[in-house]
Amino acid sequence: MDIFVQQVMSGLATGGIYASLALALVMIYQATDVVNFAQGEMAMFATYIAWSMMHAGLPYWGAFLATLVIAFVGGVVIQRVIIRPVEDKPILTIVIVTLGLLVICNSIAGWVWTYLQKPFPSPFPREPIRVGNVVFGAHDLGEIGVTLVMLALLFAFFRFTPLGLAMRAAAQNPVSSRLAGIRVSWMLALGWGLAAVFGAVAGLMVAPILTLDPNMMGGIQIYAFAAATLGGFTSPVGAVVGGFMVGIVENLVGTYVSFIGTELKLTVALAMIIIVLLVKPSGLFGRTHTRRV
Amino acid sequence: MGAILEVEKLEAFYGRTQALHGVNFAMEEGGITTVLGANGAGKTTMLRAISAMVKTKGAIRFGGKPIDAKATEQIVAMGIAHVPEGRGTFVDLTVEENLRIGMFARRDKRHASRDMDRVYELFPILRQRRRQHAGTLSGGEQQMLAVARALMLGPRLLLLDEPSLGLAPLVVREIFRILRAINKESGVSILLVEQNASLALDLADHVFLLETGRVVLSGTSDVLKKDDAIRRSYLGY
């Protein structure tokens, strides 16, 4: 039982990372019907920027906040400069552009920072926290906390601010939004900025566990896809719940199904994607729009 | 009162297809003008041209200022509210959120809450349903919401694209009654595109008739109601 609780907790911790990245994917998908394959690599890139700032002597939380700001600006710039020119091209064109972006981010990171693994600090204490027989990693708990705070902020932003409302409107009905005076194109850019922020948080939280290297986010991105698919790809809440579920399932299966262990864990994510797509393509929280003809 | 909207030699294009061929007209501040015409005559394009939703050539002036080079968002901010064909409802947002979106472009937000109350007075059903998702409203309620959303801008000019489409006659009559009241009380000018010619002619003071992208007839509705061509083609008696 103790092992079970412990595995669930660490599942929640990695799940928080998947949830953040999945949320980033869903935010862009909802607004533009585009899956941003470069989301993970953008997050990795942001994490390297944080590493450089800490290396230069900035304290952890200073570098953390500065990285989020840079990620936001970077996301907006990428949308304006790279995505916007192909906005009204066929979906395949945009997909290829994001794949190109993935390769570019990865190569530039390798070129600037080399492919050697770099240890990345955690802002949380090293000593594990003991409750009865169960041991919680402090980083795990801190990570869950950071994820939940970010989610709460995002929720409040979308729910209670006029700008958040305008972004939701632009995602839902661009034509009508323009007629209400909303600058839809800028709302999409803001969406890319926010998505980049959530990606960066995922990167910053996972780097202490995996150690930083240019391919760090490859696996995470697949888990995030699984999370977003499970949640339905159209629902932010779904992405978050999906993220935590994927984290937990991955951990439990790795622990209790002996032949899977740690080597085949990624396969679990792929299997989840396939099962969801076969059984319930709209996911747990996704909406399917039926239209009367 | 002067002209609120002047259109000169207006042409509009969808890609290479030209939909308007040199339309000229003007409408008075505080007036209600209706555009009649068969399907494909260019009525919707006319409204979309004013809101810069299609590519155009020619001059459009709003309150004396040229707007033909401006972007949709800027034109809306100047006080032109456009209720599009199909109502443009944000179906996954609540009724109240829909109304708040209508407020987004208004410059003077001081009277916003008073205006929301006013809109709820005009459409009491919307107040009852204000926490509901707009997608759950009936067609007539969604049309009311569309008009209400447009009013939240505090517009000087209201562009309405077929508000009667697909609605029961009683509901249509109710909406037209409210439109008349809005025009009377707050002096909002209305440019109305409508298939239901007899209702439109009753509401409007001026009418013009579009045929394949050209104005073929225009005048006051009192005169045109008696015009034989209009009577036979659009009123059916």
Interface residues (C-beta under 8 A of the other chain):
Chain A: P162 L165 A166 R168 A169 Q172 N173 V175 S176 S177 R178 L179 A180 G181 I182 R183
Chain B: S51 M53 T72 E73 V76 A77 A81 H82 P84 G88 T89 F90 V91 D92 L93 E97 R100 I101 G102 F104 A105 R149 L153
